[in-house]
Amino acid sequence: MNKSYELLKEEKLEGLDSLGFIFEHKKTKARICFISNDDPNKVFYIGFRTPPKDSTGVAHIVEHTVLCGSDKYPVKDPFVELVKGSLNTFLNAITYPDKTVYPIASTNDADYMNLIDVYMDAVFHPNIYKYREIFEQEGWHYEMENEDSDLTINGVVYNEMKGAFSSPDDVLNRQILNSLFPDTTYAIESGGDPKDIPSLTYEDFLAFHSKYYHPSNSYIYVYGDVDIDELLEYLDTKYLRHYDYLEVDSEIQLQKPFDKPVEMTFDYPIASDQDPEDSTYLSYNVCIGDVLDPNMYRAFDILNYALVSAPGAPLYQALIDANIAEDVECSFEASQRQMYFSIVARGANERDKQRFVDTIENTLKAEIKKGIDKKTLFASINAEQFRARELDFGSAPKGLIIGLQLLDSWLYDKNQPFLHLHAVEILDKIKTRVENGLFDYIADVYLLSNNHKSIVTLRPKQGMTSSDDKELKERLAKLKSEMTPEQIKEVVEHTAYLKEYQETPSSKKDLAKIPMLSRFDLTREARPIDLEVFDEDGTTVLHHKLSTNGIHYFNMVFDISDISLEWVPYVSMLERFLGLLDTKNYSYTDFTNEMYLHTGGITTNSSIHEVYHSKDDFKMTFQVRSKFIYDEADAAINLALEMMLNTDFSDEKRLKELIVAEKSHLESILSARGNQIAATRARLGISKKANFTEAGSGLSFYRFLVDLEENFDAKKSETIEKLNQLCRIIFSQDRLIVSSTGKREVLSQTRRLVDEIRPKLSDEKYVFEKTVFAPHNVREALKDASQIQYVAMAGNFVSEGFEYNGTYRILNTILGYDYFWIKVRVQGGAYGCNMSAGRQGDLVFVSYRDPNLAETIKVFEETGEYLRNFDADDRDMTKYIIGTISGMDTPLTPSQRGIRGLNAYLSGMTYEDIQKNRNEVLDATVEDIRALAAPIEAAIAQRNICVVGNEDAIERNRNLFDNVESLY
C-alpha cells in the first residue's frame, strides 16, 4: 500500500457484495473510503463539512462558484465543458445543511480520472480568488442598465432560492429544522435566504472557502471496479501532499434536549386571489436522537409506515376522520447529526392546531396501549428488506446512493463509516424484536414522552410576495437615492462590464486544457434492446432476459390507445387509487400488508408512447407492475388480480378521502413543477398527445379533482360507475400484453401465469368515441405567489414540412450548455433552461426558476439566428457528440432495461431505428446543426407560450398573452 496512507479499517459489506476500506492520509488526515466490487459504474466524490454561521447562502454559493474555473482548468465553466465532453453517468454538486459534496460517476476509466482531476482542482484551487465576477454571477450583484434604470439584484443562487422560498413544502421543511435545532447549524439556511444573500461580502465568501475546503476537513469516497493503489498515488502526488495538517473547527454540535415542546408560526405566500381557507400546514416534529444509533436509523422508517404512511394507518386516519386535514404526510430525516420525525397535515386551518396535537397524542396512547399492528410492522420490514436486496435507485448510480448514505455516520464519527451499510443484518435483528413490543416502546419513548419536539404552523398570507417585492423595490430605490452620481455610474458600468465578461468566451488555449475523450472512445454500436416476443395462445408475451438477483419483474400491460380524452382523468384516478380501496376479499389495509409480505410492491402506471414512424399517432397503456422473488409468483399475481378485478369503489367516504388527498398533494407541488406545467400546456395547441398528458397528470387533472371534491355528492354515482366500467374495459383479455424481466427460467413461470391470468380477465369489448383534435394557438399565463417564473415556448416543425433526426439530440446539448446557458442562466440569472424535441416534431424551450419573462422569450425567438451563425471546430463538435452519447448510454438497472424493451415494442422502435439515430449523432457536422435553424424558426414562429409564476411580473407583461388566470 502507498506509504502516504494508513489503512484504518477493512470491513466485509455482505449486503453490497463488497469490501470496505478506510484510509487516512498521514500528512493531512484526509479520510478516504473505498468500497471495492466489480461494478463498472465507478463513483467518486469529495465532500467537506461546511456548517454555515448565517443564512447568506455562503455554502451554496461556494458550491456553485468553485466549478467556475480553477488553476489547472481556467475556463469559466469547467462543469459545462465536462458535461459536453464526458461519458459521465453522474456529475453534480450538492449543498446540504451541514456538508457539501461533489460527486461524479463514469463507466469509462479515462473519463473517470478526467472528472476526478477537474473536480479536485476545482475544490482546492478555484478561480474565485482571482475573479470577483464569479461570486457576483453565481451569488448576487446589483444591476442597472443605465442611470435611469431601477437598481435591482441578480444572481443564480439568489434566484434559485427565491424559487425555493416560493414553495410551501420547502419553507415548512426549513422551519421544522430550525425549530428543533435552534442552537446548531441546522437553525441556518445553508442554501441562502434571499433576504440575507445580499449581505454576503466577497471577503466572507472567500474566508468560508479558505476555512473549510482543506484536505484535513475532507471526505473522499471511491466506489466500484477501481485500481485503488493507482488512485491513492494520484490523490497524494497531485493534491494532498501539498498541504499540511490543519485543525478545522467544523464539528456539528448536538442540540441540547428541550425541557418542553415549542410552538412556532410562520407565513408563506399565496396569490392575492387565492383562498387561504383550508391552506394551512400543521406539523408535529420530534427529535429522535443520534444518527449513530443504527437501530433507530432503520426502525423509524418502519414506524413511519405503520403509524402514518400505510393505507389506513392509525395516525393518518385519525386526523382525516377528525376533519383536521385534507392529507397527512410523514417524514423521517436521518441524513444529519440528530434525526427527526415529522407528521404534517396539509389543507388544514390554524384554529385546529390544538386538536391536531391532541389527536396525534391520544391516538399514540391508544396504539401503544393495545400494541401497534404487528402484521403492518412485518410487512414494512419485508418491504425494506426487499429494497435492500434490490438496490435499485432508478437513474442514480447505485454507488452514489451508497456513498451518500455512508456520510450519515462517517461525517459525525470517522471511526464508523460503514455503520448504516448493514441494512439486511439490522432489519433481521429488528424483526426478531417485533413480537416483544419494540415499536410500542419506541413510539412511547421517542414520540409520546419526548419533550424535544416542536409544533410548527405554516399559514397562508395573500399577496405576501407582492408585498415583499414592493418592500425590496423601495429599499433598493432608497439605496439608489443615497448614491452619488459617481456611484450610480459605477454600478451601470459594472453591469455592462459583468455582461461583457459573461459573454466573452474562454480562450481556445484554456478550453483545450479541459480533458476530454475522443470519438474513438465511443462505441458505434447502439445498446441492444432486451426483447424477445412470443405468442402465448393469442396473448403477446415479451421477455427481457436479464440477471435480476432472483427478482421477477412482471408487468401486465393493457393497450388503451383507443381511449377518448374525457375518460383520461378517470384512468388517472384508477392509476392512483387502485390498492388503496377495499376489495372483495381484503380491506385496503390488509391488502397492503399482504402485498408487502409477499412482494416488493405492486404499482400501477398509465403511459403514453409515440408511435415511432407516425407523425401524430401514439399508444396509451395501463400497466400493473409487480416485483417478487420467484417463489412468491402465485401470491403476487393473485394479489394483483384482486386489486384489478375486485376493487370496491362504492365506499364513498374512502373515495372522497382519496380524491381530496390527491388534490391536496398536487396543489402543494404545482408551483415547484411550474416548468413541467408550462412545457405541457404550451403544447396543447399543437399536440394531441400533450392534451392526454395534461388531462391525466397536469393542471387540468388537478382542476378536475378540485371540481370533483366541490361537487362530490352530485358526481359520486357517475364517478363510481365510470371507475367500475373502466376496470371491466381495461382489464380485458383482448388488451393484455405481458412483459417479464428475469433470467431465462422465469419465462416458463411467465407462460404459466399468463394461462392462469387470461381466463380471469373480462371479455368486454368497448368502443370509445374518437377524440377530435383541432390545432390552435396557446398564449397563456398562470399566476401564483412565486418570486420567479417558468417560461415555455413551443411549436411543431414536422407540421411545417421538416423531419426529425438524431441531430436534435445534439441540439439539446448545444442549447442547454451554450446558448441558453449563457443567455438565460449566466446573464439572465435563471437556475436553468433546456429544450426538448420529439420525433413527431414537438419542440419546447423552457426555463426554470427564471427572474425574467419577456427577456427569456426574446432569447427563445432568437435561437434560429444563433443556429444560422453556429460555428464549432472539430474539438467542440466532438465534445457535443460525446456529451449527447453520454445521455444515450446511461447505465440502466435490470428493471429499467425491461421497461426499455417494453417501450420499444409499444412504440414500434427497432434496433435499426436506434442505430440510425445513433449514427446521426456520431456523424453530425457543423452544417447539420446550422440546418436546424429553419425547422426551429418555423416551430417557434407558431409562438405558443405558457408562463407560470409571479403574478406581478405576468401582469406587467399581460400584452404577451391571450389568456391570464390564476394557477390555483
N, C-alpha and C positions, 0 to 999 in steps of 0.2 A: 504494500500500500504506500501511497505517496507520503513522504516523511513530514510534509507540512500539515498533516491532519492526524487527529487521534480518533480511532473508532470507539465511540461511547456505548453503542448498543447495537445488538443484532437480534431480530425477533421474527419468528415464523408467523405469517399472517394467513391462517388457514382459509378463512372465507374468501380471501382475494387470490388464493393460489400464488402467493408472492412471498418474498423475503424482504424485511425492512431493515435498513441500516441507518444509524445516526452518526455523522462525523462532526467533529469540531475543528475548525481551522485554528491551529495553535497560536498564531500571532495575533489574530483579531477576535477570536472566539466566535466567528461567524458559524452558524449552525447549518448543516446540510443534511437533508433527509433523502434517502434513495430507496424507492420501492422497486425491487427488481422482479421482472417477469418477462414473458415473451410477447407482450402487447406491442405491435408495431406503431401504434398511435402514441408516440412519446410526448410527455408533458414536462414542462419546466416552469417554475415561477421563482421570482424573488419577491419577498414581502418584507414589510417593516412595521413595527409597532408605531403608530402615529396618533397618539391621543391629542386632540386639539384642546386649546385652552379657551377658545371663544368660538362664536358662530359665524366667523368671517369666511368660512369655507376654505381655509388655507390648505388643509389636507387634500381636498378635492381639486383645488386649483393647481397645486404642485403635481398631482397625478396627471392632469391634462398637459401641463407645461413641460415636464421632463421628456415627453415624447415629441417635442418640437425642436429637435436638433441637439447634437452633443459634440464633444471634441472630435471624436473619430468620424462621426457622421453629421456634418454641419448643415445638412439641408433643413428646410423649415418644417417639413412634415415627414420624418422617417417612418412614422406609423403608417401613413398613407402610401408611401413608396413600398413598404413591405407588403401591404395588402395587395397592391397592384402586381408585385413581382414574386410572390411567395406561394408555396403549396400548403400554407398553414391550414390546420384544421381547427385552430382557435387562436385568436390574437386580440387581446384586450387589456384593460387595466381597470381595477375596481377599488373604490373607496368605501370602507366600512366605518362604523363609529369609532373603532379603535385600531384599525390596521389599513394598510394599502398594499394591494397585491397586483403583480404584473405577470400574468400567465400567458404562455404560448404553448402550442402543440403542433406537431407535424409528423407525418409518416416517412418523410424523406430525410435521411441523415444529414446531408449537406445543408438543407433548408433549416433543419432543427438547430444546427450550430450557428447558422447565419442569424436566425431570430434571437438566439440567446445573446450573441455578441452585441447586436443593436440594442437590446433591452438593458444589458449590463452597462454599456457605455452611457445609455440614456439616464439611468437612475444615479450613477456615480459622477458623471461628467456632463451634466446638461448645459445647454447654452443660455439658461436663464440668467446666469451671472454676467453674460455679455450683452444680452438684448432685453432691455426692459419691455420692448414691444411684445414679447411672448406673454409676459404677465398681463399686459393690457388686453391683448387679443383674447386670451382664454379666461382671464379673471374678470376684470372690469376696467373701463376707462370712460372719461367724459367725451362727448361728441358735440360738435357744432359745425354744420356745413358752411355757414357764413356768419358774419357778425349779427345779422338779424334773426338767425335761427334760434329756436329754443335750445337750451342746454339739456342734453339727455345723457343717459348711462347705457352702455352696451358692453357685451362680453359673453362668451359662450357659456361659461358656468353660471353667470348671473342669470341668463335667460333660461338655462336648463332648470335652475332651482325655482325660478318664477313659475315654470310649468309644474314642478313637483309640489310647490306650495298651493297650487290650484286644486290639487286632488285631496278630497276629504280623507281618504284612506291613508295617504302619506302624512297628512297633518296629524291625524289621530295616532298613528304608529309612533310618530316623533314625540308627541306629548306624553304618551304612555311611557316611553323610555325615559323621558325627562322626569316624569312624576315619581318613578320607582327608584331612580338613582341620582338624586339631586346633587350629591356631593362628589360625584365622579365625572369622568369624561363623557359618560352617557347622557349627562344633562346638556351637552353641547350638540349643536347641529353640525356634524362633520362635513356635510355636503355644502353647507352655507345657507344662511338666511338672507334672502335678497335685500332685506333692510340693513343687514350688517356687512354684507360683502363689500360695499363701497368704503368701508372704514379700514379695510386691509391695506397696509402700506407695502410698498415694494420691499422695503428693508425687513419687515417682519416675515414676509413671504420667503425671502432668501434665508433668513435665520432658521425658519422651520425646516427647510430642506437641509441646511448645514447640520442641524442638530440630529435629525432622525435618519437621514439617508446615509448611513455609515455601516460598513460590514459588521461591526460589533452589535448592531441593532437589527441585523437581517436574518431572514428565514429563507433558505434556499431549498427548493424541492425538485427532485428528479424522479421521473416515473417511466417505466417501460423497458424495452429492449435497448439499453444504452450501455456503452463502454464507459463505466463509471471511472475507471482509472484515468482514462484519457480526458474525461470531462473535469475531474478534480484537478488534474495538472493544468488544464486551460484556465480554470477559475483562479487558481493560485497565481500562475505566472502573469496573466493578463490584468488581474484586478486586485485580488485580496492581499497579496504580499506587499502591495504598495501603500498599505495603511498600517498604522499602529493601533493597538487596542485603545478603545475609548469607552469610558463608563457613560452610558447613555441612560438618563433618567426617563424611562418610558414605561415603567411598571404600571399596570392597570390596577387601580385601587378598588378595594371592596367597599360597597355601600354598607354602612352600619345599619342593622335592622331597625325598623320603625318601632316606636312604642305603641303607636296606634295608627290605624289607616288614615290616609289623607284623601281629601276630595278637591278636585280642581275642575274648572270650567273654562273652555276656550271657544272662540268663534271660528267659523270657516265661511268662505264666501259662497253665496248663491247669487244668481242673476236677479236683477231688480224686479222682474216679473215672475219669479219662481216662488211657489207657495212654500213657506217654511214649515207648515204643519206636517207632522209625521216625517220630519227630516233630520231629527237629532240622532246622534250616536251616543250610546251609553256603554261604558266599558268597566269591567271588573278585572283588576290586574293584580297578580300576586308574584312576588319574587320567590322563586323556587329554591334558590341556593346555588352552590358552587357547581360550575360546569365540569369540574374534575370528579364529579360523582358519576361513574359510568352507569350505574343502575337507574338513577333518576333521569339521566340523559336519554335513556331508552324508554323508561316507564311512562313518561308524561305524554308522549305521542299516543301511547295505548290508552291512557286515562282520558285524554282529549277525545279520542274516538268514542269511548264507552259513555262519557258523560254528555258530550255536546255534538260531535260530528256525525255519529252514526244516525241513520234514519230513525226517527222516533226516540232519540236519546233523551234521557230524563230532563236534563237542564234545558236543552233546546225546546222540548215540548212544553215544559212548564212556562217558559217565557212567552211562547207563542199562544198557549191556551189562556194566559193571563192578559192577552191582547196588549202586551208591552212593546212588541217589536214586529216588524214585517219579516225579518230574517235574523238569524243568530249565527255568528261565526266564532270559532275558537282558534287560537294560535298558540304555539309553544315555541319560544325563541331560545335556541341553545348555541348560538354562534357568538357568544360574548362571555365576559368573565362571570357574571351571575345570570342564570336562566330566569325566564319569566313566562307566565301563563296568563292569557287574556281571553275573556269572554266578551264579545262585542254584540250589542243589539243595534241593528240598523232599522231605520224607519220608525224611530221612537220619538218620545216627547220628554222634554226636561222635567215636566211635572211628575213623571213616573219614575224618577231616579231612585227614590227610596223603595218603591215597590219592586224595582229591578233588583236591588241589593237583597231585599228580604226574600224574594222568590228564589234567588240563587242559593242563599244560605239555608233556607228552610228545606229546599229540595236536596241539598247536600246532606243535611242532617238525616233526612228520611232515607236517602240512598245508603248512607253509612250504617244506619241502624239495621236496615234489612239486608245489606250486603249488595254491592254493585254487581250487576248481572254477569255471572262468570262465563256464560256462553259468548256474550259480546266481547269480553276480555280475551278469551281464547281465539275468537275469530280475528280480533285485531292483531294479536301476537302472530297468528298464522300469516296474515297479510304482510306484516313486517318481515317475517322470515322469508316469504316468497320474494319480496323486493330485494332482500339481502342476497338471495341466491341469483336472482335475475341480473342485478346490477345494470339495468337499462335506464340511462339518463337522457334518452332521446338524442338530440343533436349534439349535446355536450360530451366531450371525451370523458370516458369513464375515469381515467387517471386524474382529470382536473377536479371532478367532484370529490374523489377520494382525498386529493391533496388539500382542498378547501376544508374538508371535514377534519383533516389532520390538525389544522390550526385551532380547532375548537378546544384542544387540550395543549398542544405544543406552544401556543402563544403565551400561555399562562403558567406552564411548567415545562421547562426544557427537557426534563427527565421522563416525561410521559407523552411522547409524540403519538404513540400508537394506541392510546387509551380507548379511543372510540371506534377503532377499526376491527373490533372483535364482535360484531353485531350478533352473529349466529350464536356464539357462546353465551353472551349476556342475555339474549332473548330466551335461550333454553333455560337458563338459571331463573329468570323471572317467571317463566311458565310453571316451574315446579312450585312456586310460592303463591300462585293464584288462589288455590283452594284454602290456603292458610290466612286469607284476608289481607294480603299485601296491599292491594289497591284501596281497600277501606281505610287502612292505616295511613297510606299516602294522602288520600283525599282529606282526612281529618287533620293531620299534622301540617301538611303543606298548603292546603287551601282554606279549610274552615277555621282552624285555630291559629292561623298565621296572621300576625298584625302587620307584616311588611307587605301592605297592599295599598292600591290606590283606586279610587273611583273617578274616572275621567269622563267628563261630559263634553261633547263637541256639538255646539248648537249652530244652526244656520243663521247667517246675517245677510239680509238683502242689500245689494249694492255695495258690499264691503270692498270689492275690487275697485270699483269706480271711485270710492272714497279714498282708498289708499293711493290710487293713481293720481287723484287730484292733489292729495297731500304731497306726494313726491314731486309733482309738477310745480306746485307752489314753492316747495323747498328749493328746487333747482332754479326756479325763477328768481327767488331771493338771493341765492348764491351768485347767480349771474349779475344781478343788480349791484352786488357788492364788489364785483370785479372791476378793475381798471380797464380802460380800452386796450392797454398793452396785454393784460391777462386774457382778455377775450380774444384778441388777435392770436395769442399763443395757442389757445385751445383750438381755434379754427385751423391754424397752420399745422398743429399736431394731428388733428383729424385727417387732414389731407395727406400728411406725411405717413400716418399709420396705414391708410388705404393704399398708398403707393408702395409701402413696404410689403403689404399683404399681396398686392398684385404682381410684384416683381418676383419672377421665378428664381429658384435656386440655380446656381451655375451648373452647367453640364459637368464641370470638373467635380463639383461636390456631389451631384447626383450619381456620378459614376462610382462613388465610394460606397454607396449602399449595396450590400451584397445581394445578388440575385441568381437564380438558376438560369439555365439556358433552355432552349426549345428541345435540346437533346434529353433533358430530364423529364420531359413529358411523354407519356405513352400515347401512341397514335390510336391504339385500340380502345374503344369505349368499354366501360364496365358491362359485363353481360347481364341480361335480365334473368333473374332466378325464377323460371316459369316453365312448368310442364302442364299441358292441357289434356284432360281426359273427359270422356263422356261416360257417365255412370247412369245407364238406363234413362237417358234424356236429361239428366242434370249435369251441368258443366262443373267439373272439379278441377281446380287449379292447385298444383302442388309446388312449393318452393323448398327445394331440398337443401337444408342448411343445418349446421350443428347449433343446437339451442340449449345446451346444458340440461337436457331432459325435460324441457318445456315444450308443449304443443300449443302453438298459436292457431286457433280455429276460428274462422271468420265466416259467418253466414251473411251473404250479400244478396240483397233484393233489389232488382232493377226497377226503379220507379221513374224512368225517363219520360214517361207519358203523363206525369202528374201535372195538373194545372196550377197556376200561380196562387190561386185563392186557397189551395189546400196546404201550401208550403208552411205557413205558421203552425198548423196542426201537426205536420210532420216534425217540426222543430220541438213542439211540446212533447210529442211522443219520444223523441230522442232524449229529452231532458228528464222526463217523468217515469219512464219505464224502470222498474226496480225500486221505485220509491212509493208505490201503492200496494195495497193488499192484493194478493192473487187468490185463486180458488183454494189453494192448499196451504198458503202461508200468510201470516201478517207481514207487512213490509219490513218490520224489524227482524223477524225470524228469517225472512228470505235473505236479507243482507248477511246475517250471521252464517247461514248455511253456505252462501256464496264464498265467503272468505275462509270458511273451514275447509272447503273442497277445491277452491280455485285461487288464482292470483287476481281475479276480478273478471266481471262480465260488463262490458260497456257497449253503448250504442253510439252510432255516428252516422250523420247524413252528409254525403259528399257529392260534389259536382265535378265532372271530368269533361274537359273539352275533347271533342272527337277530333282526332289528330289531322285528318285530311279533309276537314269540313270548314267552311267559312263561318258558320254560326251554330252548328249543332253541338249539343252536349248531352252527356248521360248524367242522370242523378241516381244515387243508390242510397239505400238504408242498410246499415251494416250492424250486425250483432257480433261483437268481438269477445272471445273468451280466451283465457290462457290457463293452462293447468299442467300438472305433471301427468305422464301417460296413464298411470293407474286410476286417475280421477276423471277420466273422459266421460264415463256414463253419468256420473253425478253432475258434472259441469253442463253437459248438453241437456239433461233433464231440467236443470235449473233455468237454463237459457230459454227452453221451450215453455216452461211455466210462466216466465216473465212475458214472453211474446204472445202466448195464446190464452193465458188465463188471468191477465190483469183485470182487476175490478175498478173501473173508473167511476162507479156510482157513489163513492164516498165523497159527498160534496164538500164537507169540511176539509178533508185532506187535500182534495183537488184545489180548493181555493188557497190553502196554505202554500202549496207548491207554486201556484201562479204568482202570488204576492211575493214569495221569497225570490223567485227568479226575476221578477220585475225589479225588486229592490237591489238585487245583485247587479243587474245590468245598469241600473241607474247610477250605482256607485262607481262604475268603471267607464261610463260613457265619455267623460272628458279626457280620461287617460288614453282612450282609444280613438281620439279625435282624428289621427292620421288615417286609421282604417275606415272610419265612417266617411271622412271626406273623399278618400280614394274610391270607395264603392259608390257613393252617391253621385260623384262626378261622372260615373259611367252609366248611370241609369238611363240616359237618353240614347246610348249607343250600343248597349249590350243587354240582350235578353237574359243571359247568364247572371249579370250583375243584379238584375231585378229579383231573380230567385235567391241569390246570396243575401241580398238586403232583406227579403221577406222572411228568411229563416234565421238570420243571426245579426242583422243590422238594426239601425234606428227604427225601421218600420216594424220589426218584430217587437222591440221594446214598446212602441206605441200600441201595438196590437194587445200586448199584455196589460198595459195601462187601461185600455178600453174594456178588456175582459174583466179586470178587477172591479172597475167602477160600475159595470153593468152585469155583474155575475149572476144575479138572480134571474135576469131576463134571458141570459145567454147560456146558462149552465146546462140545460137539457140538450140544446143543439151541440154544445161542445162535447159533452159526454158521448152523444151518439156519433159524432164525427170521429172521435178517438177510437171508439169501438169499431166503427166501419173501416177506419184506416188499418187497424190490426188485421181485419179479415182480408182487406185488399192487398196490403203489402206482404204479409207473411203467407204467401201462396206458393204452391208447387211450381207454377209456371215462371215465377220471378226469381227463383232461387239459383244462386251460384255459390259454390263453397270454395273457400281459399284456405289452404292448410300450409303451415310452415313448421318444419321439423326434419329430422332425419328420414331416410327412405322408409324405415319401418313404420312411421306413423301413417303412411299412405294407405296401408291395409286397414288401419284403425279408422281413417277418414272415410273410406268406402263403406265400412260397416255402419258408421254413424249416419252417413247420407241415406242409406237404406232405411234406417230407423226414423230419421227426421222427416223424410218426404211424405209418408202417408199421414203424418200428424198435421201437416200444413193444410190450409184451406184450398179449395178448388175454385174460389171465386175469380171471375174474370170481369173486371170493371173497366169501363172505357171513360177516361176523364175527358172533359171538354178541353179542346186545344186552346192554349194561351196565344193570343194575337199580340205581337209586339210592334208598336209604332215608334220609330225613331223620333227623337225630339231633342231640343237643346236644354241643358241644365245650367242655370246661373243662380246658385243658391248660397245663402249664408245661414249658419245656425249659431245663435248667440248663447253664450254661457258666461260663467263668472271667472273663466280662466284669465290669467295675466298675459297669455300668449295666444298664438294661432297655429292651426294646422291648415295648410293651403294646398289644394289639389287642383290640377288641370288635366283634362282627359280628352281623347279623341280616338278615332279608329282609322288606321292607314290602309287596311285591306279594302274598306268601303270606298277608298279613293283610288283603287286600282293597283296598289302595291302589294308585295308578298313578304311574308316573314322569312327570315333566315337566321343562321347562327350568330351573325354579327351583332344582332340586337343584344345578345348576352354580353358582348364586349362593350357595347354602348352603355350598358348599365354600370359597368366598372368605370368607364371613362367619365361619365357624368357624375356618378356618385363620389368619385375620388379626385376629380379635376374641376370641371366646370361648376357643378353645383357646390362642391366642397369650398371652392374659393368664393364664389359669388353669394351663396346663401348662408354657408356656415361661417367661414373665416371673416368675410366682410359684413354679412348680414347679422351674424350673431346667433343664428338658429342652431339647435343642437344637431340637426341632421336634415338630409334631403336625399331622396332617391327616385328611381324610375323603375317601372315595370312595363314589360311589353309581352303580350300574349301571342300565341301562334295565330289566333284569329284576328289579330290586328288591334286589340285594345291596348292603348298606350296611356299610362298615368304617370304624372310627376306629382310628388307630394313632399311637403316639408314637415318637420317635426319640432315642436316647441320653438316656434318662429316668432320673433318680436315684430316682424314685418308682415305686410299683406300685399298691397299694390306693388311694392318693390319686388317681391318674390314672383308675382305673376309676370312682371316685366322680364325677369330673368328667364322664366319658362318660355315666354314668347320669343326670346332672342336665341333659343337653343339652336334653331336651324342655321342662323348666321354663324354661331360658333362652329358648327359642324362643317359648314362650307369652307371655313378657313382653318379647319383642323389640320395639324401637322404633327408628325412624330417620326423620330429616327428609328432605326431597327431595334435599338435597345428599348426605347419606350414602347414600341408595339409589342415587343416580346414580353415586357412587364404586364401590359394589359391582357395579353393572351394567357400568361401564367396565372394571373390573379383570377381570371374568368374560369380557367380549367380547375383551379383550386376549389371554387364553389361547386363545380360539377362532380368533383371526385371526393367530396366529404365522406369519410367512413360512415357506414351505416350499421346499426345493430341488426341482429337476425330478424327481429320483428319488423324493423324498417325496410329491410330488403324484401321481406314478404309483401309488405304493403306496396313497395315499388313495383314488384312483379304484377300484383293485382291491378294497380293503376295503369300499367302499360297495357294490360289486356282490355280493361274497360275503355280506354281512350283509343284503342286500335293502333298504338305506337309499337313499332317493331324495332328489333336491334339495328336494322339497316337505317331506320329513321334517326336513331340516336347517333349512329356512326356518322351519318351525313351531317347532322348538326354539329358534331364534334369537329369534323373536318373543316367545316365553315369557320369555326372558331380558330383552329390551329393555322389555317391558311390565310387568315384575314390580312388585308393590307390597308394602308392609309386611305387608298382610293375607295375601298369598301366602306370605310367609316364615313368618308365625305358623301358617299352615295346615299347615306341615310338622311341627309339634310332634307331632301324632297319629301319623303314619307313623313318625317317628323313635322315639318312645316304644314303639310296637308292635314295631319291629325290635329295639331294644335290650333290650326285656323278654325276648327269647329268650335273652339272656345267653350268647352264645357267646364264649369268651375264650381267647386264647392269649398267653402271655408268654414271651419269650426273654430270658435274661440271668442276672444274678448268682445263683449257687447259694444263697448265704446269704439273700438277700432273698426268693427263692422259698420256701425252707424256712420263713421267718418267716411267710409268707402261705399256707401249704400248705392251709389250710381253704378257700381260694377255688377249688381245683382238684380235679377227679376223677382226673386223671392227671398225675403228675410223673415226668419221666425226664430223662436226660442228652441234650443236643443231639447229642453225638457217639456 
